[in-house]
């Protein structure tokens, strides 16, 4: 089962904790950081994470060293996911 979490708030520890629990239970978990979430400083080790390229650019960069993705890539992830949660 592939679960996609779309996180929009900076340092949303609740969303990250849920994603980690799902990963620990054997599910494939992907996070997409949008809006202010690209400014997060919470360590995301072990999680597959992407940041929206345009949001990173608009906010002057990201504090995390993660791969950026464009809107087409985000839409592709949405259609590939079995479940989507937006935070």
C-alpha positions as CSV (number, residue, x, y, z in Angstrom):
1,X,0.0,0.0,0.0
2,X,1.4,3.4,-1.0
3,X,0.4,6.3,1.2
4,X,1.1,9.9,0.2
5,X,1.1,12.7,2.8
6,X,0.9,16.2,1.5
7,X,2.2,18.5,4.3
8,X,1.7,22.2,4.2
9,X,2.6,23.5,7.6
10,X,6.2,24.1,8.8
11,X,7.4,21.6,11.4
12,X,4.2,19.6,11.4
13,X,5.4,17.0,13.9
14,X,2.1,15.2,14.1
15,X,2.0,14.5,10.3
16,X,5.6,13.3,10.4
17,X,4.9,11.0,13.4
18,X,2.0,9.4,11.6
19,X,4.1,8.9,8.5
20,X,6.8,7.3,10.5
21,X,4.4,4.9,12.2
22,X,2.9,3.9,8.8
23,X,6.4,3.3,7.5
24,X,7.3,1.2,10.5
25,X,4.2,-0.9,9.9
26,X,5.5,-1.8,6.4
27,X,3.6,0.6,4.2
28,X,5.3,2.6,1.5
29,X,5.1,6.2,2.6
30,X,5.9,9.3,0.6
31,X,5.8,12.9,1.9
32,X,5.3,16.0,-0.4
33,X,6.1,19.3,1.3
34,X,4.2,22.3,0.0
35,X,3.9,25.9,1.1
36,X,5.6,26.6,4.4
37,X,6.4,22.9,5.0
38,X,9.4,23.3,2.7
39,X,11.0,25.4,5.6
40,X,10.7,22.6,8.1
41,X,13.7,21.6,10.2
42,X,12.3,18.3,11.5
43,X,14.7,15.5,10.6
44,X,13.0,13.3,7.9
45,X,15.5,10.4,7.9
46,X,14.1,7.2,6.5
47,X,11.2,8.8,4.8
48,X,10.9,9.4,1.1
49,X,10.4,13.1,0.8
50,X,9.9,15.6,-2.0
51,X,9.5,19.4,-1.8
52,X,7.6,21.4,-4.3
53,X,10.2,23.2,-6.4
54,X,8.2,26.4,-6.8
55,X,7.5,26.7,-3.0
56,X,11.2,26.2,-2.3
57,X,12.1,28.9,-4.8
58,X,9.5,31.3,-3.5
59,X,10.7,30.9,0.1
60,X,14.4,31.3,-0.7
61,X,15.4,27.7,-0.3
62,X,14.9,24.8,2.0
63,X,16.7,24.0,5.3
64,X,16.5,20.3,4.4
65,X,18.5,18.6,1.7
66,X,15.7,16.9,-0.1
67,X,14.7,16.4,-3.8
68,X,12.4,19.0,-5.3
69,X,9.5,18.1,-7.6
70,X,7.4,20.0,-10.0
71,X,3.6,20.1,-10.2
72,X,3.5,17.4,-12.8
73,X,5.5,15.1,-10.5
74,X,3.2,15.9,-7.6
75,X,0.1,15.0,-9.7
76,X,1.8,11.7,-10.8
77,X,2.4,10.8,-7.1
78,X,-1.2,11.5,-6.3
79,X,-2.4,9.2,-9.0
80,X,0.0,6.4,-8.0
81,X,-1.0,6.6,-4.3
82,X,-3.6,4.2,-2.7
83,X,-4.3,6.7,0.1
84,X,-3.7,10.5,0.3
85,X,-3.7,12.6,3.5
86,X,-3.4,16.3,3.3
87,X,-2.2,18.1,6.5
